[in-house]
Amino acid sequence: PLLTAPFRLSRRDLLVRTELRLADHLTGDAQLRALCAACAVSGVLAAVNVLDLSYDRISEDGMADFASALASGALPSCTRLDLCNNQIGDKGLEAFASACAGGAMASASYINLACNGIGDKGVKAFAAALAMGGLADCKKLILMGNSIGDMGLTALAEALAGGALASLEEICTGGEMYEGHPALTAACRARGVRLFQE
């Protein structure tokens, strides 16, 4: 399926391509599932280090399928993942968190989850996965444009204070706490992490 629209990859691309930019190219979960199925074949897209799936109409269920593919070893070289402006929600983030806790996206240095209908429940699960060592190489994490309140930001602050995201340099949160979240601010300051709360 990756040889035809909307992917239009060559057979060589499947093995050696390092960037896959599909922003606003997919029409939702069905095409994402085709991508996941292709990744299940040994070596397919294993060289990809940049994956852009922003604005691709991905739902909670689609994200759960994507997370399952990641947990099964898909995209082992990916260092940059952009999922902004989809609708993965709490359920989708929980699935992604579970995959990350199991070692998926271990090389990722940049994760963009902005504007995805994520709330406190999803961020709490995500923070728990981070506390278990998930995404230890991540340098920049973007969560702005979601509905994250005190409970989610507190969970994130506690994870950071406990040493989660060991390589983190910058985090963008946003959400309901526009005046700034004291615990998260303190955790970031103690670690020397740049914090943007928009």
N, CA, C and O of each residue as an XYZ file, in Angstrom:
792
protein
N       0.805     -1.230      0.000
C       0.000      0.000      0.000
C       0.837      1.279      0.000
O       0.349      2.330     -0.415
N       2.083      1.206      0.457
C       2.912      2.413      0.513
C       3.462      2.824     -0.849
O       4.060      3.892     -0.987
N       3.260      1.984     -1.844
C       3.734      2.316     -3.189
C       2.737      3.183     -3.946
O       3.063      3.729     -5.000
N       1.524      3.314     -3.414
C       0.471      4.088     -4.069
C       0.124      5.319     -3.233
O       0.683      5.530     -2.157
N      -0.809      6.130     -3.744
C      -1.235      7.331     -3.023
C      -1.864      6.924     -1.687
O      -2.488      5.867     -1.595
N      -1.703      7.758     -0.647
C      -1.024      9.058     -0.622
C       0.476      8.965     -0.351
O       1.161      9.987     -0.311
N       0.992      7.747     -0.166
C       2.399      7.598      0.211
C       3.347      7.755     -0.979
O       4.306      8.526     -0.927
N       3.063      7.008     -2.053
C       3.858      7.069     -3.285
C       5.364      6.869     -3.033
O       6.189      7.630     -3.538
N       5.699      5.865     -2.268
C       7.096      5.548     -2.017
C       7.580      4.515     -3.027
O       6.801      3.700     -3.521
N       8.859      4.560     -3.323
C       9.440      3.535     -4.190
C       9.853      2.353     -3.316
O       9.909      2.467     -2.092
N      10.138      1.232     -3.944
C      10.587      0.072     -3.166
C      11.900      0.385     -2.440
O      12.139     -0.105     -1.336
N      12.733      1.196     -3.062
C      13.989      1.594     -2.416
C      13.702      2.466     -1.196
O      14.356      2.333     -0.162
N      12.714      3.364     -1.323
C      12.338      4.231     -0.204
C      12.005      3.420      1.043
O      12.360      3.805      2.157
N      11.326      2.304      0.847
C      10.882      1.497      1.979
C      12.044      1.045      2.848
O      11.876      0.785      4.040
N      13.218      0.953      2.247
C      14.377      0.441      2.977
C      15.383      1.504      3.383
O      16.082      1.338      4.382
N      15.472      2.597      2.626
C      16.549      3.559      2.896
C      16.069      4.974      3.223
O      16.869      5.800      3.663
N      14.810      5.267      3.022
C      14.338      6.637      3.255
C      14.497      7.014      4.730
O      14.173      6.226      5.619
N      15.000      8.230      4.979
C      15.224      8.665      6.358
C      14.189      9.673      6.846
O      14.053      9.883      8.052
N      13.462     10.297      5.926
C      12.422     11.246      6.320
C      11.115     10.891      5.625
O      11.087     10.607      4.427
N      10.037     10.912      6.397
C       8.712     10.639      5.846
C       7.781     11.741      6.340
O       7.308     11.716      7.476
N       7.530     12.703      5.462
C       6.725     13.866      5.827
C       5.346     13.726      5.188
O       5.172     13.921      3.985
N       4.374     13.384      6.028
C       3.014     13.120      5.552
C       2.009     14.104      6.136
O       0.822     13.790      6.222
N       2.455     15.275      6.535
C       1.562     16.276      7.115
C       0.415     16.592      6.165
O       0.638     16.942      5.007
N      -0.806     16.468      6.657
C      -2.020     16.768      5.892
C      -2.121     15.925      4.616
O      -2.693     16.370      3.621
N      -1.574     14.727      4.644
C      -1.633     13.820      3.490
C      -2.586     12.653      3.708
O      -3.176     12.138      2.759
N      -2.732     12.242      4.956
C      -3.588     11.091      5.244
C      -5.019     11.549      5.480
O      -5.257     12.682      5.898
N      -5.962     10.668      5.212
C      -7.374     11.013      5.414
C      -7.936     10.352      6.666
O      -9.151     10.231      6.824
N      -7.050      9.930      7.547
C      -7.517      9.359      8.803
C      -6.893      8.025      9.135
O      -5.823      7.668      8.642
N      -7.599      7.294      9.993
C      -7.055      6.076     10.580
C      -6.766      4.964      9.578
O      -5.793      4.229      9.745
N      -7.585      4.824      8.546
C      -7.400      3.716      7.602
C      -6.025      3.777      6.940
O      -5.347      2.758      6.814
N      -5.620      4.961      6.522
C      -4.315      5.089      5.876
C      -3.181      4.948      6.887
O      -2.106      4.449      6.555
N      -3.426      5.391      8.126
C      -2.417      5.191      9.163
C      -2.232      3.696      9.426
O      -1.112      3.229      9.632
N      -3.342      2.948      9.417
C      -3.245      1.497      9.625
C      -2.455      0.830      8.497
O      -1.734     -0.140      8.732
N      -2.588      1.344      7.285
C      -1.808      0.808      6.166
C      -0.321      1.034      6.411
O       0.507      0.169      6.125
N       0.003      2.202      6.943
C       1.392      2.504      7.277
C       1.897      1.555      8.360
O       3.011      1.037      8.277
N       1.066      1.334      9.374
C       1.438      0.435     10.475
C       1.652     -0.989      9.975
O       2.602     -1.663     10.375
N       0.764     -1.436      9.102
C       0.875     -2.796      8.564
C       2.164     -2.965      7.773
O       2.818     -4.005      7.852
N       2.524     -1.942      7.014
C       3.759     -2.010      6.233
C       4.975     -2.078      7.148
O       5.941     -2.783      6.858
N       4.923     -1.347      8.246
C       6.047     -1.325      9.189
C       6.244     -2.668      9.885
O       7.312     -2.941     10.432
N       5.211     -3.499      9.860
C       5.309     -4.820     10.493
C       6.218     -5.753      9.701
O       6.671     -6.773     10.220
N       6.483     -5.403      8.440
C       7.385     -6.198      7.603
C       8.823     -5.826      7.950
O       9.177     -4.647      7.945
N       9.629     -6.794      8.243
C      11.007     -6.563      8.674
C      11.764     -5.640      7.724
O      11.832     -5.887      6.520
N      12.330     -4.572      8.286
C      13.153     -3.654      7.511
C      12.427     -2.500      6.867
O      13.064     -1.526      6.465
N      11.096     -2.573      6.752
C      10.346     -1.506      6.092
C      10.329     -0.248      6.965
O       9.901     -0.282      8.119
N      10.792      0.837      6.404
C      10.874      2.150      7.055
C      11.747      2.134      8.310
O      11.623      3.010      9.167
N      12.617      1.152      8.415
C      13.484      1.057      9.591
C      14.514      2.178      9.642
O      15.058      2.470     10.707
N      14.788      2.810      8.498
C      15.780      3.889      8.455
C      15.175      5.263      8.726
O      15.908      6.240      8.873
N      13.852      5.348      8.794
C      13.191      6.647      8.982
C      13.536      7.233     10.347
O      13.312      6.603     11.380
N      14.089      8.458     10.337
C      14.350      9.131     11.612
C      13.472     10.357     11.814
O      13.420     10.897     12.919
N      12.789     10.803     10.780
C      11.844     11.920     10.890
C      10.496     11.472     10.337
O      10.388     11.101      9.169
N       9.467     11.511     11.188
C       8.118     11.147     10.761
C       7.158     12.267     11.136
O       6.987     12.585     12.313
N       6.538     12.858     10.130
C       5.580     13.942     10.344
C       4.186     13.455      9.973
O       3.885     13.229      8.801
N       3.337     13.297     10.995
C       1.945     12.876     10.806
C       0.983     13.957     11.294
O      -0.142     13.656     11.692
N       1.422     15.206     11.264
C       0.569     16.295     11.732
C      -0.596     16.533     10.768
O      -0.482     16.293      9.566
N      -1.706     17.004     11.311
C      -2.898     17.345     10.514
C      -3.397     16.156      9.684
O      -3.861     16.345      8.559
N      -3.306     14.952     10.217
C      -3.679     13.769      9.443
C      -4.953     13.078      9.931
O      -5.209     11.926      9.581
N      -5.745     13.777     10.734
C      -7.063     13.272     11.151
C      -6.971     11.935     11.887
O      -7.808     11.052     11.701
N      -5.967     11.804     12.706
C      -5.764     10.567     13.466
C      -6.587     10.615     14.750
O      -6.491     11.573     15.518
N      -7.384      9.595     14.978
C      -8.250      9.530     16.162
C      -7.573      8.733     17.274
O      -6.442      8.270     17.128
N      -8.295      8.583     18.396
C      -7.798      7.770     19.504
C      -7.515      6.340     19.045
O      -6.484      5.761     19.389
N      -8.434      5.780     18.269
C      -8.264      4.399     17.810
C      -7.083      4.264     16.857
O      -6.331      3.292     16.918
N      -6.930      5.239     15.985
C      -5.798      5.209     15.066
C      -4.480      5.299     15.812
O      -3.512      4.617     15.472
N      -4.451      6.149     16.835
C      -3.232      6.284     17.626
C      -2.936      5.007     18.389
O      -1.774      4.641     18.564
N      -3.982      4.325     18.845
C      -3.785      3.053     19.545
C      -3.144      2.025     18.610
O      -2.270      1.264     19.027
N      -3.574      2.003     17.360
C      -2.979      1.094     16.374
C      -1.520      1.464     16.095
O      -0.655      0.596     15.977
N      -1.272      2.763     15.994
C       0.092      3.238     15.750
C       0.997      2.871     16.928
O       2.130      2.430     16.736
N       0.487      3.057     18.140
C       1.256      2.722     19.338
C       1.570      1.230     19.389
O       2.660      0.826     19.793
N       0.605      0.426     18.977
C       0.820     -1.022     18.942
C       1.941     -1.385     17.969
O       2.763     -2.257     18.251
N       1.962     -0.708     16.828
C       3.032     -0.942     15.848
C       4.383     -0.543     16.427
O       5.374     -1.250     16.249
N       4.419      0.595     17.123
C       5.665      1.037     17.750
C       6.135      0.028     18.785
O       7.322     -0.290     18.862
N       5.193     -0.474     19.582
C       5.532     -1.449     20.619
C       6.074     -2.744     20.026
O       6.821     -3.476     20.676
N       5.686     -3.014     18.784
C       6.141     -4.235     18.110
C       7.457     -4.039     17.359
O       7.939     -4.947     16.681
N       8.028     -2.845     17.490
C       9.340     -2.597     16.897
C       9.374     -1.736     15.659
O      10.429     -1.586     15.043
N       8.232     -1.160     15.274
C       8.208     -0.290     14.097
C       9.003      0.990     14.345
O       9.089      1.474     15.474
N       9.577      1.526     13.279
C      10.282      2.812     13.301
C      11.365      2.872     14.383
O      11.369      3.800     15.193
N      12.269      1.914     14.410
C      13.283      1.861     15.465
C      14.289      3.006     15.444
O      14.943      3.273     16.452
N      14.418      3.686     14.305
C      15.407      4.762     14.184
C      14.812      6.151     14.341
O      15.534      7.144     14.240
N      13.516      6.241     14.586
C      12.839      7.539     14.605
C      13.322      8.416     15.757
O      13.247      8.029     16.924
N      13.816      9.601     15.411
C      14.266     10.554     16.419
C      13.342     11.764     16.522
O      13.385     12.502     17.507
N      12.514     11.963     15.511
C      11.629     13.139     15.489
C      10.235     12.707     15.046
O      10.048     12.235     13.925
N       9.251     12.873     15.945
C       7.874     12.477     15.669
C       6.946     13.663     15.880
O       6.884     14.229     16.971
N       6.226     14.033     14.828
C       5.286     15.152     14.901
C       3.870     14.628     14.689
O       3.530     14.146     13.609
N       3.049     14.729     15.735
C       1.653     14.282     15.687
C       0.695     15.429     15.986
O      -0.455     15.181     16.347
N       1.135     16.664     15.848
C       0.297     17.795     16.238
C      -0.958     17.903     15.366
O      -0.992     17.457     14.219
N      -1.974     18.508     15.954
C      -3.237     18.789     15.265
C      -3.922     17.542     14.710
O      -4.359     17.515     13.560
N      -4.005     16.524     15.543
C      -4.847     15.366     15.287
C      -5.853     15.310     16.433
O      -6.077     16.319     17.101
N      -6.452     14.167     16.667
C      -7.390     14.021     17.788
C      -7.113     12.717     18.520
O      -7.997     11.871     18.657
N      -5.876     12.561     18.988
C      -5.517     11.295     19.634
C      -6.124     11.163     21.027
O      -6.323     10.048     21.510
N      -6.422     12.292     21.682
C      -7.108     12.258     22.967
C      -6.372     11.483     24.048
O      -5.232     11.055     23.865
N      -7.049     11.315     25.175
C      -6.447     10.612     26.310
C      -6.182      9.144     25.996
O      -5.124      8.610     26.330
N      -7.137      8.509     25.361
C      -6.981      7.085     25.040
C      -5.776      6.851     24.136
O      -5.014      5.905     24.338
N      -5.610      7.705     23.151
C      -4.476      7.569     22.247
C      -3.154      7.816     22.943
O      -2.172      7.116     22.696
N      -3.129      8.829     23.825
C      -1.892      9.125     24.548
C      -1.556      8.004     25.523
O      -0.386      7.673     25.713
N      -2.581      7.417     26.144
C      -2.347      6.293     27.045
C      -1.705      5.127     26.296
O      -0.789      4.486     26.813
N      -2.178      4.852     25.089
C      -1.602      3.769     24.288
C      -0.154      4.085     23.917
O       0.716      3.215     23.974
N       0.092      5.338     23.536
C       1.449      5.763     23.196
C       2.356      5.660     24.420
O       3.504      5.228     24.317
N       1.832      6.060     25.579
C       2.596      5.994     26.823
C       3.007      4.562     27.136
O       4.144      4.297     27.527
N       2.065      3.646     26.957
C       2.353      2.240     27.222
C       3.466      1.723     26.312
O       4.352      0.992     26.755
N       3.412      2.110     25.040
C       4.455      1.696     24.097
C       5.812      2.268     24.503
O       6.827      1.573     24.455
N       5.820      3.533     24.899
C       7.073      4.181     25.295
C       7.648      3.560     26.564
O       8.863      3.404     26.690
N       6.774      3.208     27.501
C       7.230      2.568     28.736
C       7.899      1.233     28.438
O       8.773      0.786     29.181
N       7.482      0.602     27.345
C       8.059     -0.673     26.942
C       9.292     -0.546     26.064
O       9.842     -1.549     25.611
N       9.727      0.683     25.822
C      10.953      0.901     25.057
C      10.781      1.453     23.660
O      11.772      1.696     22.972
N       9.535      1.662     23.214
C       9.316      2.240     21.884
C       9.798      3.690     21.848
O       9.797      4.375     22.871
N      10.201      4.144     20.690
C      10.676      5.519     20.478
C      11.866      5.856     21.380
O      12.026      6.997     21.814
N      12.689      4.855     21.652
C      13.810      5.044     22.579
C      14.827      6.067     22.082
O      15.548      6.658     22.886
N      14.894      6.283     20.769
C      15.871      7.225     20.210
C      15.296      8.614     19.976
O      16.010      9.513     19.532
N      14.019      8.797     20.269
C      13.349     10.066     19.956
C      13.919     11.229     20.752
O      14.064     11.151     21.972
N      14.240     12.306     20.048
C      14.725     13.517     20.712
C      13.698     14.646     20.636
O      13.836     15.659     21.322
N      12.664     14.474     19.800
C      11.644     15.521     19.603
C      10.288     14.844     19.448
O      10.100     14.005     18.567
N       9.342     15.217     20.316
C       7.980     14.688     20.254
C       7.012     15.863     20.298
O       7.040     16.654     21.240
N       6.156     15.984     19.287
C       5.162     17.056     19.239
C       3.761     16.451     19.308
O       3.320     15.774     18.380
N       3.068     16.706     20.421
C       1.708     16.216     20.646
C       0.735     17.379     20.819
O      -0.315     17.214     21.439
N       1.064     18.541     20.286
C       0.238     19.736     20.448
C      -1.132     19.569     19.794
O      -1.274     18.881     18.783
N      -2.131     20.209     20.390
C      -3.473     20.318     19.799
C      -4.063     18.959     19.434
O      -4.343     18.684     18.267
N      -4.247     18.114     20.445
C      -4.713     16.756     20.212
C      -5.861     16.338     21.120
O      -6.163     15.148     21.214
N      -6.508     17.286     21.790
C      -7.622     16.924     22.657
C      -7.199     16.100     23.860
O      -7.970     15.282     24.361
N      -5.979     16.315     24.321
C      -5.435     15.566     25.460
C      -5.785     16.277     26.763
O      -5.696     17.501     26.854
N      -6.181     15.506     27.765
C      -6.510     16.049     29.077
C      -5.656     15.438     30.172
O      -4.642     14.791     29.909
N      -6.090     15.659     31.413
C      -5.317     15.202     32.566
C      -5.122     13.687     32.603
O      -4.040     13.210     32.945
N      -6.152     12.938     32.258
C      -6.057     11.477     32.323
C      -4.934     10.960     31.429
O      -4.138     10.118     31.845
N      -4.876     11.460     30.225
C      -3.832     11.027     29.302
C      -2.450     11.436     29.759
O      -1.502     10.658     29.656
N      -2.329     12.665     30.268
C      -1.020     13.154     30.703
C      -0.538     12.404     31.939
O       0.662     12.179     32.097
N      -1.464     12.015     32.818
C      -1.064     11.225     33.989
C      -0.463      9.892     33.553
O       0.562      9.468     34.086
N      -1.093      9.236     32.590
C      -0.565      7.963     32.080
C       0.784      8.185     31.396
O       1.704      7.380     31.536
N       0.884      9.280     30.662
C       2.125      9.618     29.968
C       3.240      9.873     30.974
O       4.360      9.395     30.799
N       2.932     10.630     32.032
C       3.924     10.930     33.067
C       4.408      9.653     33.745
O       5.591      9.517     34.058
N       3.485      8.716     33.970
C       3.862      7.438     34.587
C       4.823      6.670     33.687
O       5.777      6.057     34.168
N       4.569      6.704     32.378
C       5.458      6.028     31.429
C       6.833      6.685     31.414
O       7.855      6.005     31.328
N       6.850      8.012     31.498
C       8.114      8.734     31.526
C       8.901      8.383     32.782
O      10.123      8.242     32.739
N       8.191      8.242     33.900
C       8.838      7.898     35.163
C       9.457      6.502     35.122
O      10.367      6.196     35.893
N       8.958      5.660     34.220
C       9.493      4.303     34.062
C      10.673      4.265     33.092
O      11.198      3.196     32.780
N      11.081      5.438     32.622
C      12.241      5.512     31.736
C      11.921      5.724     30.274
O      12.828      5.758     29.443
N      10.639      5.870     29.941
C      10.257      6.096     28.557
C      10.778      7.419     28.025
O      10.835      8.409     28.756
N      11.155      7.439     26.761
C      11.614      8.656     26.073
C      12.794      9.331     26.777
O      12.859     10.558     26.851
N      13.707      8.540     27.283
C      14.842      9.083     28.031
C      15.736      9.989     27.193
O      16.437     10.836     27.749
N      15.730      9.834     25.868
C      16.571     10.660     25.000
C      15.866     11.911     24.482
O      16.461     12.695     23.742
N      14.611     12.101     24.861
C      13.831     13.232     24.350
C      14.377     14.559     24.873
O      14.530     14.746     26.080
N      14.668     15.473     23.953
C      15.185     16.788     24.321
C      14.106     17.861     24.283
O      14.179     18.844     25.020
N      13.103     17.675     23.425
C      12.028     18.664     23.332
C      10.690     17.949     23.264
O      10.482     17.064     22.433
N       9.772     18.352     24.165
C       8.432     17.772     24.242
C       7.413     18.899     24.154
O       7.475     19.858     24.923
N       6.473     18.785     23.217
C       5.463     19.825     23.017
C       4.079     19.253     23.316
O       3.641     18.287     22.691
N       3.398     19.873     24.289
C       2.053     19.449     24.695
C       1.058     20.600     24.654
O      -0.075     20.434     25.106
N       1.435     21.745     24.137
C       0.576     22.924     24.152
C      -0.686     22.719     23.307
O      -0.730     21.856     22.430
N      -1.706     23.527     23.589
C      -2.934     23.459     22.815
C      -3.833     22.304     23.190
O      -4.734     21.946     22.430
N      -3.602     21.711     24.356
C      -4.451     20.641     24.858
C      -5.210     21.141     26.084
O      -5.083     22.305     26.465
N      -5.989     20.275     26.694
C      -6.791     20.669     27.864
C      -6.185     20.102     29.139
O      -6.844     19.379     29.887
N      -4.938     20.434     29.373
C      -4.214     19.901     30.525
C      -4.369     20.851     31.702
O      -4.039     22.032     31.601
N      -4.867     20.339     32.809
C      -5.081     21.140     34.007
C      -4.077     20.819     35.093
O      -3.017     20.251     34.831
N      -4.423     21.191     36.317
C      -3.509     21.039     37.450
C      -3.080     19.589     37.669
O      -1.902     19.325     37.912
N      -4.014     18.655     37.587
C      -3.703     17.259     37.859
C      -2.662     16.716     36.875
O      -1.718     16.036     37.277
N      -2.835     17.015     35.610
C      -1.891     16.531     34.611
C      -0.529     17.180     34.734
O       0.495     16.505     34.639
N      -0.511     18.500     34.948
C       0.757     19.207     35.074
C       1.496     18.812     36.342
O       2.726     18.762     36.358
N       0.744     18.528     37.411
C       1.371     18.063     38.648
C       2.029     16.705     38.432
O       3.148     16.477     38.892
N       1.344     15.809     37.736
C       1.917     14.489     37.443
C       3.186     14.629     36.611
O       4.168     13.922     36.836
N       3.156     15.534     35.661
C       4.327     15.775     34.821
C       5.475     16.344     35.657
O       6.629     15.945     35.499
N       5.142     17.282     36.548
C       6.152     17.879     37.422
C       6.799     16.825     38.314
O       8.016     16.821     38.495
N       5.986     15.934     38.868
C       6.512     14.884     39.746
C       7.427     13.931     38.983
O       8.453     13.490     39.501
N       7.044     13.622     37.754
C       7.885     12.743     36.937
C       9.237     13.401     36.659
O      10.280     12.756     36.764
N       9.213     14.679     36.305
C      10.458     15.394     36.025
C      11.320     15.509     37.274
O      12.537     15.338     37.213
N      10.690     15.796     38.401
C      11.431     15.911     39.654
C      12.083     14.584     40.034
O      13.111     14.555     40.711
N      11.471     13.488     39.589
C      12.005     12.165     39.879
C      13.052     11.691     38.880
O      13.555     10.573     38.987
N      13.379     12.536     37.912
C      14.429     12.195     36.958
C      13.963     11.722     35.598
O      14.784     11.336     34.766
N      12.651     11.744     35.352
C      12.131     11.325     34.044
C      12.620     12.264     32.946
O      12.986     13.410     33.208
N      12.620     11.763     31.717
C      13.086     12.555     30.570
C      14.486     13.102     30.849
O      14.708     14.313     30.862
N      15.407     12.194     31.069
C      16.752     12.552     31.519
C      17.477     13.531     30.600
O      18.336     14.286     31.055
N      17.140     13.525     29.319
C      17.838     14.394     28.360
C      17.084     15.676     28.035
O      17.531     16.463     27.201
N      15.943     15.893     28.688
C      15.062     17.008     28.324
C      15.748     18.365     28.451
O      16.415     18.657     29.444
N      15.563     19.189     27.411
C      16.081     20.556     27.405
C      14.958     21.578     27.355
O      15.111     22.694     27.850
N      13.820     21.201     26.752
C      12.727     22.160     26.574
C      11.385     21.447     26.577
O      11.232     20.385     25.974
N      10.406     22.046     27.267
C       9.051     21.503     27.288
C       8.052     22.644     27.115
O       8.186     23.697     27.739
N       7.061     22.428     26.273
C       6.006     23.411     26.038
C       4.694     22.770     26.476
O       4.307     21.726     25.950
N       4.013     23.385     27.431
C       2.799     22.767     27.960
C       1.540     23.499     27.537
O       0.830     23.038     26.644
N       1.253     24.619     28.153
C      -0.005     25.291     27.853
C      -1.150     24.603     28.549
O      -0.943     23.891     29.532
N      -2.362     24.804     28.052
C      -3.529     24.222     28.695
C      -4.246     25.229     29.556
O      -4.287     26.417     29.239
N      -4.807     24.755     30.641
C      -5.639     25.613     31.466
C      -4.838     26.499     32.418
O      -5.343     27.522     32.880
N      -3.612     26.121     32.712
C      -2.837     26.842     33.715
C      -1.998     27.941     33.061
O      -0.768     27.904     33.105
N      -2.668     28.905     32.463
C      -1.959     29.912     31.683
C      -1.046     30.802     32.522
O      -0.083     31.370     32.007
N      -1.351     30.922     33.830
C      -0.525     31.779     34.666
C       0.763     31.089     35.084
O       1.604     31.699     35.744
N       0.929     29.844     34.714
C       2.121     29.095     35.095
C       1.804     28.120     36.212
O       1.009     28.426     37.100
N       2.405     26.974     36.174
C       2.164     25.942     37.176
C       3.376     25.877     38.102
O       4.466     25.523     37.653
N       3.214     26.211     39.387
C       4.362     26.314     40.303
C       5.215     25.055     40.386
O       6.442     25.137     40.326
N       4.584     23.890     40.523
C       5.357     22.653     40.678
C       6.149     22.329     39.417
O       7.302     21.903     39.488
N       5.521     22.533     38.263
C       6.215     22.261     37.008
C       7.336     23.270     36.789
O       8.419     22.918     36.324
N       7.065     24.521     37.127
C       8.087     25.558     37.015
C       9.293     25.214     37.874
O      10.436     25.341     37.435
N       9.030     24.775     39.111
C      10.118     24.432     40.033
C      10.906     23.223     39.546
O      12.135     23.206     39.615
N      10.192     22.208     39.052
C      10.869     20.997     38.578
C      11.765     21.304     37.388
O      12.877     20.786     37.287
N      11.277     22.145     36.493
C      12.071     22.509     35.318
C      13.262     23.373     35.700
O      14.362     23.197     35.177
N      13.037     24.302     36.611
C      14.134     25.173     37.036
C      15.248     24.349     37.684
O      16.430     24.596     37.445
N      14.866     23.377     38.498
C      15.854     22.542     39.182
C      16.677     21.711     38.203
O      17.829     21.372     38.475
N      16.081     21.393     37.077
C      16.761     20.573     36.070
C      17.434     21.406     34.977
O      18.170     20.866     34.152
N      17.187     22.708     34.970
C      17.720     23.549     33.905
C      16.993     23.364     32.592
O      17.564     23.569     31.521
N      15.717     22.970     32.675
C      14.888     22.746     31.490
C      14.122     24.017     31.150
O      13.512     24.619     32.033
N      14.143     24.433     29.896
C      13.363     25.595     29.467
C      11.884     25.210     29.431
O      11.513     24.188     28.852
N      11.045     26.038     30.054
C       9.614     25.759     30.129
C       8.831     26.883     29.475
O       9.019     28.056     29.796
N       7.953     26.513     28.558
C       7.056     27.472     27.917
C       5.637     27.059     28.254
O       5.171     26.011     27.807
N       4.939     27.884     29.046
C       3.560     27.621     29.431
C       2.695     28.665     28.761
O       2.581     29.790     29.245
N       2.086     28.296     27.649
C       1.349     29.274     26.849
C      -0.145     29.131     27.057
O      -0.925     29.874     26.461
